[in-house]
Amino acid sequence: MPPPRGFVWARRTDGTVVVTHHGRVAATLRGGRAEKFLAEVAAGDPQLVMARWTGSYRFGNERTARDHPRNRSGRTGRR
C-alpha cells in the first residue's frame, strides 16, 4: 500500500485544528484532542498521523478483500 499523502493541517486562532485531505475537510479537532494530535504530528510522520486520525489509513485494501472468494456474494452454502 502506498504511503498516505495529500493531508494538510491548520491551527485556527481558537485552538481548533482542521485536517484536510486534497482540499476537503477530513477532521476538525478541538480541545484536548487537538493538543494530542499536534503532539503526535510533531513526534512522527505527519502524513501517517493525519491519515490515522482521519480514518483514511484503511483505504487501499478494500478492493482486494472484496474480491477474495470468501467475501463474494453467491456463496455455495459452505461455511
Salt bridges, closest charged atoms under 4 A:
GLU35 OE2 - ARG11 NH2 2.72
GLU40 OE1 - ARG52 NH2 2.36
ASP67 OD1 - ARG66 NE 3.83
